[in-house]
Amino acid sequence: MNLKHILFDFDGTIIDSAPCILNCYEQVMSDLNITPSVPITASIIGPPLTDTVAMLANTEDEVLIENMATAFKSFYDSRVATETPMYAEIEEVLAWLNEQGYQLYIATNKRYEPTMAVIEHLSLAKYFTDIGAVDQLPLGKQKKSLLIQRLVKEHNIEEKEALYIGDKLDDYQAATFNSMPFVAAGWGYGDWESSHTVFNSPLQLLHFISNYNG
């Protein structure tokens, strides 16, 4: 089948969100006097916020997790729009795909409010048919795999006519859950093995899509 629908992850795929995100995690840990259980590096970016703060504090204490998440949101939401650049070449790719008639979507673990703040600041909304964030799903079902499933259902997407692009293993797993082809954004935060299709720049990805046979 011909490729018609292209779904993108956001952090590490369209935007270079690491510096702002990591700085905010560091501020949360410092203000709450918590020693991180793992180094605060780009490798922690990707999972939902509550999963990440729980991992950093090595805790299952729901009150502490909520306090950490609230503190992170306060720091991050005040800075995210102006401190988050898109990757070089990304807008060129999005514009070309849009002009060629592909339907473009975002499926991200990032919360909807900061996602839209960045998109509006960078004037990217015009390229996308729909923008989905996991916090739009009911509690207990806030998973990227289920978000993609929702987009597939709402837009009548045939999985074989679609492609999901992301930079982390959970992106690959979410695409696989939905029987959707996947390629890795090697310019992001993931560490990919040769068993995956990986592109090191957005323009390499664009060349691949322009010659895509499904």
C-alpha positions as CSV (number, residue, x, y, z in Angstrom):
1,M,0.0,0.0,0.0
2,N,1.1,3.6,-0.5
3,L,2.2,5.7,2.4
4,K,-0.5,8.3,3.3
5,H,-0.2,8.9,7.1
6,I,3.0,9.9,9.0
7,L,3.0,10.0,12.8
8,F,5.8,11.7,14.7
9,D,7.0,11.5,18.2
10,F,7.8,15.1,19.5
11,D,10.7,15.2,22.1
12,G,13.9,14.1,20.4
13,T,12.2,13.8,17.0
14,I,10.8,17.2,16.1
15,I,12.2,19.3,19.0
16,D,15.4,19.3,20.9
17,S,13.8,19.4,24.3
18,A,16.6,18.0,26.4
19,P,18.3,21.1,27.8
20,C,15.1,22.7,29.2
21,I,13.7,19.4,30.5
22,L,16.9,18.2,32.2
23,N,17.4,21.6,33.8
24,C,13.9,21.5,35.3
25,Y,14.4,17.9,36.6
26,E,17.6,19.1,38.3
27,Q,15.7,22.0,39.8
28,V,13.0,19.8,41.2
29,M,15.5,17.4,42.8
30,S,17.5,20.2,44.3
31,D,14.5,22.0,45.7
32,L,13.1,18.9,47.3
33,N,16.6,17.8,48.5
34,I,16.4,14.4,46.7
35,T,19.5,12.7,45.3
36,P,18.7,11.3,41.8
37,S,18.8,7.5,41.6
38,V,20.3,7.8,38.1
39,P,22.2,10.5,36.3
40,I,19.9,13.3,34.8
41,T,20.9,12.9,31.2
42,A,19.0,12.8,27.9
43,S,18.5,9.0,28.3
44,I,15.7,9.7,30.8
45,I,13.6,11.7,28.3
46,G,10.6,9.9,26.7
47,P,8.4,8.2,29.4
48,P,5.5,10.1,31.0
49,L,6.4,12.7,33.6
50,T,5.1,10.7,36.6
51,D,7.1,7.6,35.6
52,T,10.3,9.7,35.2
53,V,10.1,11.5,38.6
54,A,9.3,8.2,40.3
55,M,12.3,6.6,38.7
56,L,14.5,9.6,39.6
57,A,13.4,9.5,43.3
58,N,13.3,5.7,43.3
59,T,9.9,5.9,45.0
60,E,6.4,4.6,44.8
61,D,5.2,7.2,47.2
62,E,2.2,8.7,45.3
63,V,2.2,12.0,47.3
64,L,5.9,12.5,46.6
65,I,5.5,11.7,43.0
66,E,2.6,14.1,42.7
67,N,4.6,16.9,44.4
68,M,7.5,16.3,42.2
69,A,5.3,16.3,39.0
70,T,3.6,19.5,40.1
71,A,6.9,21.2,40.8
72,F,8.3,20.1,37.4
73,K,5.2,21.4,35.6
74,S,5.5,24.8,37.3
75,F,9.2,25.2,36.3
76,Y,8.8,23.7,32.8
77,D,5.6,25.4,31.6
78,S,7.0,28.9,32.3
79,R,10.0,28.2,30.1
80,V,9.2,25.5,27.5
81,A,8.0,27.7,24.6
82,T,11.0,30.0,24.5
83,E,13.7,27.5,25.4
84,T,12.8,24.6,23.1
85,P,14.2,24.7,19.5
86,M,13.2,22.4,16.7
87,Y,15.9,20.3,15.0
88,A,17.6,21.7,12.0
89,E,16.0,20.5,8.7
90,I,12.8,19.4,10.5
91,E,10.6,22.3,9.2
92,E,11.8,21.7,5.7
93,V,10.8,18.0,6.0
94,L,7.4,18.9,7.4
95,A,6.7,21.5,4.8
96,W,7.6,19.1,1.9
97,L,5.5,16.3,3.3
98,N,2.6,18.6,3.8
99,E,2.9,19.9,0.2
100,Q,2.9,16.3,-1.1
101,G,-0.4,15.6,0.6
102,Y,0.7,13.3,3.4
103,Q,-1.4,13.5,6.5
104,L,0.9,14.3,9.5
105,Y,0.2,13.7,13.2
106,I,2.0,14.0,16.5
107,A,1.7,11.2,19.2
108,T,3.7,12.2,22.2
109,N,4.2,11.4,25.9
110,K,4.6,15.1,26.5
111,R,1.6,16.8,28.1
112,Y,-0.7,18.6,25.7
113,E,-0.3,22.1,27.2
114,P,3.5,22.4,26.8
115,T,3.3,20.5,23.5
116,M,1.0,23.2,22.1
117,A,3.0,26.0,23.7
118,V,6.0,24.9,21.7
119,I,4.1,24.2,18.5
120,E,2.4,27.6,18.6
121,H,5.7,29.4,19.4
122,L,7.4,27.6,16.4
123,S,4.4,28.0,14.1
124,L,4.2,24.3,13.4
125,A,0.4,23.7,13.8
126,K,-0.3,24.3,10.1
127,Y,1.5,21.1,9.2
128,F,-0.5,18.6,11.3
129,T,-3.9,17.0,10.9
130,D,-4.0,16.1,14.6
131,I,-1.8,16.5,17.7
132,G,-2.2,13.9,20.4
133,A,-0.7,13.8,23.9
134,V,-1.0,10.9,26.4
135,D,-2.6,13.2,29.0
136,Q,-5.7,13.5,26.7
137,L,-6.4,9.8,27.5
138,P,-8.1,8.6,30.7
139,L,-6.1,7.9,33.8
140,G,-4.7,4.4,33.7
141,K,-4.6,4.4,29.9
142,Q,-2.0,7.2,29.3
143,K,0.3,5.2,27.1
144,K,1.7,6.1,23.7
145,S,0.5,2.8,22.2
146,L,-3.1,3.6,23.1
147,L,-2.7,7.2,21.9
148,I,-1.6,5.9,18.5
149,Q,-4.5,3.5,18.6
150,R,-6.9,6.4,19.2
151,L,-5.4,8.4,16.3
152,V,-5.7,5.3,14.0
153,K,-9.4,4.9,15.0
154,E,-10.4,8.6,14.8
155,H,-8.8,9.2,11.4
156,N,-9.5,5.8,9.8
157,I,-5.8,5.2,9.3
158,E,-4.8,1.9,7.7
159,E,-1.7,0.8,9.6
160,K,0.0,-0.4,6.4
161,E,-0.5,3.1,4.9
162,A,1.1,4.7,7.9
163,L,4.6,5.2,9.4
164,Y,5.6,6.2,12.9
165,I,8.8,8.1,13.5
166,G,10.4,8.4,16.9
167,D,13.7,8.4,18.7
168,K,13.3,6.0,21.6
169,L,12.6,2.3,22.1
170,D,9.1,3.0,23.5
171,D,8.2,4.6,20.2
172,Y,9.2,1.4,18.4
173,Q,7.2,-0.6,20.9
174,A,4.1,1.6,20.5
175,A,4.2,1.3,16.7
176,T,4.7,-2.4,16.9
177,F,1.7,-2.7,19.3
178,N,-0.4,-1.0,16.5
179,S,1.1,-3.2,13.7
180,M,2.5,0.1,12.2
181,P,5.9,0.4,10.4
182,F,8.5,2.3,12.3
183,V,11.8,4.2,11.6
184,A,14.1,5.7,14.2
185,A,15.1,9.3,14.4
186,G,18.8,8.8,15.0
187,W,19.4,12.5,15.7
188,G,17.3,12.2,18.9
189,Y,18.0,10.6,22.3
190,G,17.9,6.9,21.6
191,D,20.6,4.3,21.2
192,W,19.8,2.2,18.2
193,E,21.1,-1.2,17.0
194,S,21.5,-2.1,13.4
195,S,18.4,-4.2,13.5
196,H,16.3,-1.0,13.2
197,T,15.9,1.4,10.3
198,V,17.7,4.5,11.6
199,F,18.3,7.9,10.0
200,N,20.9,10.3,11.2
201,S,19.3,13.5,9.9
202,P,15.8,14.6,8.9
203,L,16.9,15.0,5.3
204,Q,17.9,11.4,5.2
205,L,14.5,10.5,6.5
206,L,12.9,12.7,3.8
207,H,14.8,10.9,1.1
208,F,13.6,7.6,2.5
209,I,10.0,8.7,2.5
210,S,10.2,10.1,-1.0
211,N,11.2,6.6,-2.2
212,Y,8.9,4.7,0.2
213,N,7.2,1.6,-1.2
214,G,5.6,0.4,2.1
